[in-house]
Amino acid sequence: MSQTFSIWLVIVLAFAAANLPFLSRRLLGVVPLARGKNLAIRFAELIVLYFVVGGIGLLLEKRAGQIAPQGWEFYAITGALFITFAFPGFVWRYLTHQRK
């Protein structure tokens, strides 16, 4: 697996994982909830998925070679990028008026 493919894989996974809490009524896309999900649960799920995607990225980086040390700036930027990726799902769930 090339480095370019690994980078694009992490970006696509991040986009899909960031939108999953807003597109699915299930917890982490797997566990059905009887009462549904409120915004707090969706944000908690977003944080969990951020770390899951980060772990996958870390594994791919370790597989490619030495892991580069990361400072707080890296996590601030990737967190902001993850929240930006979640915007389409948030808009679809909360800002569009769906007919029932």
N, C-alpha and C positions, 0 to 999 in steps of 0.2 A: 504494500500500500504506500503510495507516494505521499509526501508531505502536503502537496496541494489538495489531494483527495481527502486527507485527514482534516485539513482546515475547513474545507467545504462541508464535510460530514458534521463537524461540530457546529458550524453555523446553521445548517438545516435542522439539526437536532435541537438547537437552542430555540429556533423559531417555532418549531412544532411544540416543544415543551412549554414555552412561554404562553402559547395560546390554548393549551390543553385545559387549564383550569376554567377557562371561560367558555369553551366549546362543549365540554362534557359535564353531565350532571352527576357523574360518579367521582368518587375520591381517587385521585391519581389515575383516573380513567379506568379503574378496575372495580373498586368497591362501591356498590350501590348504597346510597344513604336514604333512609326513610323520610327524613325531613327536608332533604335537599341541601344545597350549599348556599351559605350567605357570603357576603363580600370578605369577611374575616377569614373564613375557611379557604376561599379562593386565593387570598394573599399568602396565607400560610403554605398552601400547596405550591404557589409560585416560588417561594423561598426554598422549599424542599427540592423542587425540580431544578432550580438554579444550581444547587450543590450537586445534584445527580449529573447534570450536564457538565459541570466543572470537573467532577470525578472522571467522567468519560474522556474529557479533554486532557486531563492529567495522565490517564493511562496511555492515550495515544502519543502524548509528548514523551513519556518514559520509553515507549516502544521505539520512538524515532531516535532517541539519544538521551543526552543528559537533560534533566529538568532544570529550567532556568529559575532562579529565585525571584519571587514576586513580592512587591511591596503593597501598601494599602492602595496606591494609585491604580494598580491592576484590578483589584476587586471593586473599586469605585466605578471604574470605566465598564467592566464587564457587567456589573449590576445594573448600571444605567442602560447599557445596550440590551440586557435581558428585559427590562421594563419597557423599553422602546419596542422590542419585538412583540410584547404582549398587547400593544395598543390595538391592533385589529380585532383581536378576540374580545377585549374590553368594550370596544365600540359596538361590536355585534351584540354582546350580551346586554349592555346597559344603556346605550345611547340610541339604538334603533328601535322604532316602535313596531313591534311585531303584531300582526293581527292574529287573534285567537279564534 
